[in-house]
Amino acid sequence: MVLSLRSSLSACLFGLACFLPSLPVAAAALPLQEAQMQRKGSAKLEWTSQGIRIRFDDPGWDSGVRLLPPGGADTWDLSGGKVLAVDVENLHPTRQLRLTMHVSSGQRADRTLTEVNSGVGVNPGEKRTLNLLVPHRTIYSTPKGVPGPKTVDSTKVNPIELYMQWPFEGKTPGLVDCRISNLRLVGEPDVAAKVADEAFMPFIDTYGQFVHGDWPEKIHSDADLKKARAKEDRELAASRRPKEWNRFGGWKNGPQLKATGHFRTEKYQGKWYFVDPEGRLFFSHGIDVLRASTDGTRTRGHEHWFNFDVKADVLPFNHLNLQRKYGRADYEKEFYGTLAKRLEAWGVNTIGAWGIADIMEQGKTPYTLQLAELHDKLPKIAGSRLKFFDVFDSSYADTISQLLARPASPIVAKSIKDPMCIGYFIDNELNYGNRGRQTFGDDVLRSPATQPAKIEFVKDLRAKYGTIEQLNAAWKTEHASWEALLAHRELPAERSAYMPDSQVFFEKAVDQYFRLCRDAIKSVAPHRLYLGSRFISTDAVRPALFKASAKYCDVLTTNVYAHSVANLDAEGFPDMPVLIGEFHFGVLDRGMFSPGQNPTGLTQEERALAYTRFLQGALVHPKIVGTHWFQFRDQPLTGRWDGEGYAIGFVDVADTPYPLLTSAARAVGEHMYRYRQRGELRNPMK
């Protein structure tokens, strides 16, 4: 049964019409009563005249609220509105809040489930509106076989959910205390946005932009590119680096600490910082993938997507646009000169991962280096699907030890003694095998007898149990000998004794991994920082991983796609510096199909505010020493090599900056040191 919104507009939001705030003309309150409120995870819910109060200490299991359809219906009908909106008020006096709203249709069981979400970060005492563009399938779907935005059947929407997505916060008294209210549909569906299948092709223009849309910065001609360049050149010429910065981007007017000539870390007045070579406190405000050209668009097999004659299998639109913009094929020197000015103007003091040597070699901006992502070249456990290695294979140790000993590029060689080099990452978002139940040991036992990790595991078991008979008694197995155990490729049926042994060996493997990586750096470049392996957020709070990081890494780096990092913590989490290696926010107001890992609202204004709130949460966190945005440029409209096509750049495909985002970054860069010193979550950066 589906209850239409239109038949229920007279129903009262939260039951009491007298408390319903005045709505804009184009807004319609969704019918909601106490019986529709359902707890998720550990949340405690309270129905009040002002809205639903949500409190919880444990963010696990997607703690929050599920809003059931009205009148006992199976689904919501959201087909009558453009935007689903709800007001979110953070009632906690000191903690920043992050909350996401999730809308879906279909079912997981029959593989028809499609979900979209949007979120906000909310400072203490602040009230904000969380907006989600309703992706009507009837309007936004693209022809079969053509990449497009995620859509839902808006006439049959599953229960609406609000919760903390991907929780990385530990169980903490009073972690969340907020109120949601005024759930509503805003605006009429944008039926004019629908493009009929027969009129959809072509949909990509010569600049790599969506044909069926327009927006303020859209490029319509080569003259537009040159005009945009001239305008930005004037702005950059008038811009100055933040007054609070020294030549490294450290806090020139802040406390003077010991100057060592290289970057290091130090805990100062209860907060961790990088310390720059001159001994000044340094917060790393960076951007990843600072390159002139990335991610070409594939054309083979779908040449009809383009409104011009395609003559190549891959079109590097960003490269082609820069050639047009600068009026020459070899534009790189000019581009990277402009980019260095941009970073200063935007308040950005760090080149994050995957930057290019051209800008590092200018010597104007501190940088980090990604030393290796050799997932296909390093030994793995045979048959394992984990993004991890057999760290007991001698070839693994040999390869890792050469990362700096035999530099792969001139910039890596230079970095060893370059004071502008902060440090090194090795790997990115590995899956060590302990997400949920630990499975690394299972993969080892299933591997052949010649697998070095299995040989090491059996050696450790032999040292513990002494005889195969004692192991059999503990594991309830019937192996004839240690050699038979090596040859055996099945798991014990009884796991109670095996799992603790497997966990011990897993922790040994993790220890070995981080030790070898640390030694590869410190044996050659003792003054460069080892910045870790760039965990995904939920891995960063797993004890085996953060304990090894504390033992071997100078900085624990984690990639966080959420609306706040202010409450990052876990039981036993080490007192050490933490760097946010990736984060971003995206919206779909500039002709793109995907807002990325972390959608936020509808407009560039909302994206800029999301950036500010995220940085504020990071700045007040005593362990966080920097944040690096992923990435510099929007990805291709139809996706890069793995399908990612996110609207998450500081610049678009035509190299045009998003001015509200760059202004937000500039405000952070100007005021971040004093904001961190105060340590209070205030809305203004000043």
N, C-alpha and C positions, 0 to 999 in steps of 0.2 A: 504494500500500500504506500502511495506517495501523497503527502499532504502539500498542496500547492501553497507557496508563499502568498500569492494574491488572495487566497481565500481566508488568510489568517492575519492580515495586516492590522486588524483591530485588536488582536491578542496583545497583551501587555508584556514588554520586556521585563524579565525578572519579577513578573507577577503584579507589580504595583505601578499603575499608570502615572500616579502622582509624582513618582520619582524619575520618570523618563525625561532625560534632558531634551531640549528642543533640537530637532534634527534638521539638517539642511533639506531644502525642497526635494532634492534628488535622492534622499536617503529613506530607507524603509526598515524599521526594526524587525528583526527576526523573532518569531514567537519562541519564548523560552520560559519554562517553569521549573520548579525545584526538582520534579521527577525526572527531568531530562539531564540532570547533572550526575555524572558517573565518575568515580575516582579512578585515576590511573596510578599505578605504582604505589608509593607510600604516602601520597598526598592526602592531606586533611582538607576537606572542603566545607565551607560555611556559606549558606544562602542568606544574603542580607538584602536590605532595601537598596543598597548602593551597588550591588553586583555580587559576584561569586568571589569569596576570599579563598586563596589557595596558599597552603603552607606545607612545607616538608623539610626534613633534615637530610633525607637520603634521595639523591637524584636518580638512583638506579631504576631500571624497568620503566623508563620514560614517565617519571612522576609528573602528574599534572591533572588535567580534566578532560573527559570525553563528553561532548554535548550531543545527546541523542536527538533524533528527529522528533518533531512535535506529534502529539496525538497517537503515539504508538506506531508511527510509520517506520518502515525499514530504512528510508532514505530521505535526505533533504532535497528540496527543489530550489536550487540557486540560479535557475535559468533567467530570472527577471532582473538581475543586477550585473553591473560591470565589475564591482569591487566588493569583496567581503572584508569588513572592517570590524575591529573590536578595540575598545580602549583598555590600556594596560597601565595600572598604577603600581609603582613599587613602594610598598609600605615599610620596607626595612630601613632603619635609620642610617645604616652605614654600608650595606652591601649593594653592589650593582647586580641587576637582574638581567637574565637573558631568557627569552621565551620565543618559541616558534609555534605558528598555527599551521595545521596540516589538513588538507582537503584531498579526498580521493574518491574514485569510483571504481567499480569492478571488484573482483575477489582474487586473493592470492592463490587460492586452490585451483582455479581454472586459468590462471596466468593472464587475467584481464585487469589486474589491479594497476592503476596509474595514480600517482600521488604527486602533489605539488605542495610547497610550503613557503612561508615568508616569516621573517622574525624581526625582533627589535632587541636592542640593549637599552636598559632604562636605569638611570641613576637614582640614588636614594631620594624618595619624596617626589620623584618626577612622574608625570602622567603623559603617556604617548599613545598615538593611534597606530595599531598594527594593521597594515593594509595588505591584502592579497588580491591580485588580479585574478578573477575567476576565468580559467582558461577553457571557455566553452568549446567543446569539440565541434559544434556546428559552425563556429566562426574561425577558429585558429588552426584547424587541422589542414595539413598540406596533402597534395596528391600522393598516392601510394608510391613508396620508394624514394620519396624526397624528404630529406631531413627537415624537421620542423620543431616547434615548441611542444612540450608535454601538454596534453589536453585531458579533460575529464568530461564525462557525461553529466553536465550540470543539472539535469533533471533528476538524477539518481545519485546523489552524493552521500557517501557513507558518513557516520558520525564525525563531527568536526572535533579535532583534538588540538589541545594546547599543552605543550610540555617542553622540557629541556632536552633538545636533541643531542645525541652523542655525549652523554654525561662523562665529564672527566673530573668533576668535583668530588671530593671525598664526603663521607657522611659527616655533616657539621650541624650542630644545633642552630636552628633559625636560618638555615641556608637560604630559603625562599619564603617570602611573605609578600604576596601581591594580591591585587584585585582586578578582575576583568569585568567589563560592563559594556552596555550599549552595543551588543552584537547586531550588525546591520548590513544590508546591501546598499551600496552607494552607486548612483548613476545607472543609466540604461545600458544594456549590452551594446558594444560597439559593432553593430552589424555591418557598418561601412567598411570595417577591417577585413571582412570576408572577401577572399579572392576566389572566384570560381575555378575549378580544376582546369577547364579549357582555356582560361586566361592566365593561368599561373606561370606558364613558361613564356619567355625566360624570366628568372627571378634574381639573377646576379648581374650587376652592371660591371663596366670595365674597371671600376675601382674596388671591386669586391664587396660592394654594398647591396643591401636588399632593394630590389627595384620597386616593390609595392609599398613604399612608405616614404615619409619625409620627416626631417627633424632639423633643428637649427644649424648644426655643423655639417650636414651632408654635403658631399662634394659632387658638383654637377659638371665641372669642367676642369681642365688643367689650370685655367686661370684662377679658379677657386683655390687650388692647392698653393699657387704662388702668392695669392693674396693672404691666405692663412699664414704662410711662412713670414711674409713681411710684417704682418700684425704682431706675430709672436716675437720676431726679432726686436721690434721696438719695445715690447714689454720686457723682454729679457735684458735689454740694454739699460732700462730704467730700474731694474731690480737689483737688490743687494743681498748678500748672504745674511742670515740672522745675526744681529749684533752680539748675541750671547756666545757665539761660536769662536773657537780658535781655528787654526788652519786645518785641524782634523775633524772639526765639527763637535769637539768636546766643549765643556762648559768653561769658557774663558774667564768668566767672572765668578766662578764657583771656587770651592776649596782647592788648595794646592796640595796634592799628594806626591808621593815619591815618583820622580820621572825616571823611567828605565830605558827609554828609547824604543820601546815596543808596547803593543797592547797587552794588557793583563786584566785580571778581575780582582775586585776587592769589595768587601762588605764595609760600607761607610754609613755610620749612624743608623744601623739596623736595616739598610737596604743594600742589595747587591748592585754593582755597576761594572761595566767595562771601565778601565782607566786608560787613557790614551798615552802615546809615547811621551808627552810633555807633563804627565801626571795630573791631567784634568779628568773629572768624571765624564763619562761618555755613555749616552744611551743610543743604541744602534737603531736608527730610523731608516729603514732600507726598502729597496724594491728588487725583486728577482727578475731574471731573464732580461737584463738590459742589453739588448742587441738591436742592430738595425733591421735585421730580417729574420723571421721565424715562421715556421708552420705554413707551408704552401698548401694551396687548394687543389685537390685532385680533380681531373677533368675527364679522364678516359671512361667511356661508357655513358657519360651524361653531358656531352658537349651542348645539348639543347638547354641546359640550365642557364647558359650565359647569353647576354644580348649582343654578343660580338663574335667574330670568327675565332674559334679556339685553335691554336696551333702548337700547343704543348701539353704534355701529360700532367704537369703540375704548374700551377700559376702562383708565384710568390707575390701576391697583391701588395703586401707592405713594401717589398723591395721595388716593385714597379712604380708604386706611388711616390716613393722617395726619389726615384730617378726623375719623375715628372716634377716633383716639388723643387728639387735643387737644379733641374735643368741640365743634368749631366749623368753619365753612367757611373762614374767613380765619385760618388757623393759622400763616401764614408767619413772622410776626414772632417768635412763640414758638419755632417750629422752628429758625430761624436763630440765635436766642439760645442754644438748646440745642446747636446744631451748633458754635458757637464754643467752648462749654465742652467739648464732646466732643474737639475737636482738641487743646486743651491737655491734657485728661486722657489722651488717647491718645499724647501726645508728638509730635504732628504740628505743624510750624511753617510750612507752606506750603500755599496754595491752588493746586493745579495747574491744568492746562488745562481749559477748559470749565466753570469755576466760574461762579457767578451773582453779580451785583452786590450782592445783599442782604447777603451775608456779607462781601464785600470792603469795603463802605461802613461796616461797623462799626469798621474801623480797628484791629482786634486782631491780624490775621494777615497776614503778607506774602503777596503773590499774584503770579501770572503771568497774562498775558492771551494768548488766541489771537486774533490780529488778523483773520485771514482764512482761509477755506477756500472759495475762489471758483472751484472747478474747473469749474462749469457756466457761469460768467459771464465768464471770461477767455478770450482768443483761444488756440486750439490749432492744431496742424498739421493741416490738412485730411486726413481719413482715418486719422489716428493714433489708436491705442488707448492710448497712454501717458497716465498721469496727470501730465502736464507741459504746458507752455505754449509759445506762440510769443512768446518774450521780446523779439523784435525788432519786434513789432507795436507801433506807437505807442500804441494803446489799452491795451496791457498796462502800459506804463510810466505812463500817465496814471492808471489805476485804482490801481495800487500806491502811487503818490506821494500819494494822498489818504487812505490808511488812518488816519493820525494828523492830517494837515492838516485833514481834515473828519471828525472822530470820529463813528462810527456810533451811539454811546451815551454817556450821561453818565459811566459809569464809565471809558470809554476817555478821555474828555476829562479827567476827574479824574486819571487815572493818569499823565499827562504830567508832573505836578509832585508826585505823591504819593510820599513816601518809602517807603511800604509796597509799592509796585510794584517788583518785581524786574526785570521786562523782558517782552519780547514774543516769541511764536512767530508765524511766518507759514507757513501750510500744515502738512500732516501726511501723512507716509508717501507722498510723491510717488514715482512711477516715472520716473526721469530717462531711462531707455532704455539703461542700461549694466549691466544684470544679465546676466552672461554676455557674449555678443557685443554690442557697441555697436550699437543699432538706430536711435537718434535721427536720424543722418544719412540712413539709408534712408528714413525717413518724410519727411524734408525733400525728398529728391530725387523722391519719388513725388508730392509735392504740386503744385498748379497753379502756373503762372508768376506769379500775383499774390500768392503766399504770401510775406509779408515775410521769414521766415527763409530761404526759398529764394533770394530776391533778394540777401540778405546773404551767403549761401554762395557764390553765383556771383560776387558782387563780390570776395570773398576769393580765390576761385580765379583770377579774372582778374588780381588783383594779384600772385599767386604765379607764374602761368605766362606772363602777358603776352599770348600769342596762343592762339586756340582750337586751333591746330595742335599747339602744345606740350602742351596738356592732352590732346589726342587721343593723342599719342605716348605720354604717361605712362599714361593710363587705358586705352589700346587701344580707343578709341571713334572714332566718325566724325561728330561733330556739325559741322554746316555753319557755325555761328556761336554766339556766346555767347547770343544770343536763342533759338537752336534748343535749346541746353542748358536754358535756362529752361523752354521749352515741353515738353521731353522728360520723361516720367514713369516711366521704367524705370531699373533699376540697371545699372551696368556689368557685363558678363559676367566681366571680369577685375578682381579686387578688390585686388590687391597694392598698387597705388598709390592707389586710391580710399580704402581703409580708413584709412591714416594721415591723409589730408586730412579725412576724415569725423571722425576722432577730434579733430583740431585744432579743427574747427568745433564739435563737441560741447562741448569744454572752454570754448570761447568763450561758448557759450550758457549753460553752468552759471555761468561767471563773471558774465555779464550778469544772470542771475537773482539771485544772491546780492548783487551790487552794488546793484541797484535796490531790493531789500528792505532792505538796510542803510541806504541813503540815505533811504528812506521813513521810517525810524525816527529816525535820527540828525539829520536836517535839522529835525525838530520837537522831538524829545525826546533831546537829546545825552547826558543822564545816565541814560537807561534802557538796559538791556542787550538786544542782539539775540541771541536764544536759538536761532536757526536754524529748520530746517524739519522737525524731528522725523523723522529717518531711521528706516527699519527697520534692525535690527541689522546685517544683512549689507551694507547700503548704506553704513553709517557707515565701513566699512573699505575702501571703494573710493577709490583715490587722487584721481581727478578731483573727487570730492565732498568728501573731507576737506581737500584743498588749498584749495578755494574757501572752505570753512568757516573754515580758519585765516586766510585773507586778509580775510574780511569779518565773521565772526560773533564775538561776545564769548564765546559758549559753543556747543559742538557738542552738540546734543540728539539722542539716539537711543532708540528704543523697543526693549526687549530682553525677549523672552519665552523665558527660559532659566533654569536653576537656579543660575547663577552668572554674575556679570559681572566677576569678579576678574581674569580674564586677557584682557580686552578690549584688543586692540592689533593692529597691522599694521605691516609694513615701511614706514617713512617717516611713520607716523602722527604728527600734530603734537603738540607739547608745548603743550596748551591745555586749558582746563576742559571737562569732559564732564558732561552732565546726562542721567540716565535718565528719559525723558519718560513711559514706560509700562512696567509689569511687573505680573504677578499670578500667583497660584497658586489652583487650584481643586480641590475634591474633591466627590464625590457622596454625601454623607451627610445632606443636608438637603432631599431631595425634588426636586432639580433634574435636568435631563437632560444638561447639558454642563459639564465642569469648566473650560472655557475653553482658552486657547492653551497653558497650561502646567500640565497635570495633575500632582498630586503625592500619591501614596499614597491612603489611605482615610479619614483622620480629620482633624478640626479640629486635633488636636495636631500632626499631620504638616504641615499647612498653616502653622501658626504657626512651626514650626521652619524650614520652607522660607523664610519671610519673614526670620527671624533670620539664616540663613546667607547669603541674598542680600545683606542689608544689611551683614553683616560683610565680604563680598567687596568690596562697593562702598566701604566705609569705608577699607579698606587700600589701595585703588587710588589712586595719587597724583594722577590726573587727574580722578577723579569727584568732583563737587561737590554731588550730590544725587540722590535717587530719588523718583519720583512714581508711586504705585500707581494702576492703572486697574482698577476704578473704585470710587466710594464705595458704590454699591448693586448688589446682584445684578440681572442683567437679567431680563426676563420669562421665565417658564417655557417658553413656546412661541416666544420670540424677539422681538427688537425689529424695526424696519423692514427690516433686511437679513438677518434670521434669527438673529443672535447671541442666544443665551440662556444666558449663562455664569453659573456659580455662583462669582463672584469678588468679591463685595462685602465691605466692612467691616460693612455692615448688609444684612439681607434685605429682601424685598418689603414686609414689615410694619414696617420701620424698627427691627428688633431687632438690636443689635450682636452680632457674633460675639466673645464675650469672650476666647477664647484668642488670636485675632488681634490684638485691640486691646491686650491685655496685652503681647504680643510687641512691638508698635509702641511702647508706652510704655517698655519696657525699652531699646529703641533710642534713643528720644528723650532719655532720662535719661543715657545713658552714651556716646552717639555721639562726642562731642568727644574724650573721653579715649581711647576705642577707636581713633579715627583717629590721634590723637597717637602712641599706641604703635606702630601699624602692624603688629601681629602678629595672625594668624588664630587667636584663642583661642575655644574653645567658649562660655564665659560672656560676656555683654556687659560685665559689670563688670570 
